[in-house]
Amino acid sequence: MQSYSVDSITSLVLNSNADDWQCDTNTGIYVFKQDVRLQIKPEGEYEKFSEQWAEKFPNPNVTRDIHSIYFESSKVREYFLVSVDGGRASLPLPKSATELNVSREQYAFAHLVHYAGPNCLYDFENYFQRAGLVVA
């Protein structure tokens, strides 16, 4: 049996394409089509979120949640995402309310979740730029 490290699984997810995933819109769970043991799952409750950068959109409803990468039953890594414009885009959580920097890893994960899920009709990059977020 092949062994996997946290880094190798994270790399696999971040380098995959939206088409590599199947999203169940009822549960919000993403399953990797090439190996169903690899999943991305929303965790916890959606929390109301209020920071100026996230409230720049026509629909003022903003929430924050956690999405985690799982391999079999093991949590590999988790990411905070902010759902803006009434759920039309899932953006990475920046360093702070005023330092709108995100890592390349955060960007790649949010981009993947956005396009692999039900938000794929909306332009992620447009939302990312309008929010004032920057990959640093």
N, C-alpha and C positions, 0 to 999 in steps of 0.2 A: 504494500500500500504506500502510495506517495505521501510524504510528509509536507506540511505547509507551515510557514512561519507567519507571524503577524504582518511583517513587512511584505512578504510575497502575496498574501491575500489582499492587503490594502492596495498594493501596486496593480494587481489584477483588476480590482474594482475600478480604480481611478483611470486605468488605461482602457477600460471597456467602452463600448458605445451603447447608446440608449436602446438600439435594436437587439442588444444582447440580453435584455431584461424583459420579463413579463410582469406587469403590475396588476395586482388585484385591486381595483378601485374601491371595493367595499372595505377591505382591511388595510389598504395602503402598503401591503407587503410586496416587495420586489423580489422576484426569483430569477437567478442567473440561469439562462436557458441551457447552457452547456454543462452545468453541474448544480442540480437543485439543492445541494447542501449549502450553497452560498446564497445568502439572502440579505436584503436591507429591510429593516423593520422600523416603523415609527414606534416611539416608546413614550409612555406617560401621557399626560393630558396636554392639549394645546393651551398655552398660557397667553393671556392678553399681554401685549407688548407695546411699549410706547417710547419711541425715540424719534427725533425729528427726521432723520434720514429715511426711516421706514414709512413715514406718514405723508410723503410727497405725492401720493397717487390719488386718482379720483375716488376710489373706495377707501375710506379711512380704516377699515377693519384690518388689524395686524395681529398675528399670533406668532409665538415662538415654540418650537418643539425640538425634540431630539430624534435623529434617525441613526440607527446603529447597524453596522455590518456584523452579520453572524455567519459563522461556518459551523454547520451542524448545530449544536446547542451552545457553542462558545461565542461570546461577544468578543469581537476583534477590535473594534474601534467605534467611537460615537462622534457625531457632529451636531452642533446646534444649527438649525435652519430657521429663518424668519419668513413667514408667509405674508406677502404684501398684496395690496390692491384687492382685498377680499378673496385671496387664495389664487390669484392669477400667476404668481411667481413665488418660488422658494429660493431665497437668497441666503448666502452664508452670513453668519453673525460676525460683524467686524470686531476689532480689538476693543473699541469703546464707542460711546455715543458720539464722540468727537474725532476719534482716530479711526477712520473708515477703511483701515487696511485689513485685508484678508490674505491668508497664505495661498499659494498655488494649489495646495492639497484641498483646502476648504472650497476654493473656486471650482476645482474639478469635480468634487463630490456634489456640490449644489447643482452644477450644470447637468450632471448625470441624472440626479433625482428629478430635476425639472423636466428634462426631455424624455425620460423613461416613463414618466407618470402622466397624469391627466392634464398637466399644465402645458403639454407640448405644443399647444396651439399658439402660445404667446412667446415672444422673443426674449429669451433669458438675458442676452447681452444688453438689450435695450433697457430692461429693468435694472440691471446691474449698474449701468452708466447713469441712469436717471436717479438712482439712489445715492450716487456719488461714491460708490465703493471702488476700491483700488486694490489690485493684486500687488503685494509688496514682498 
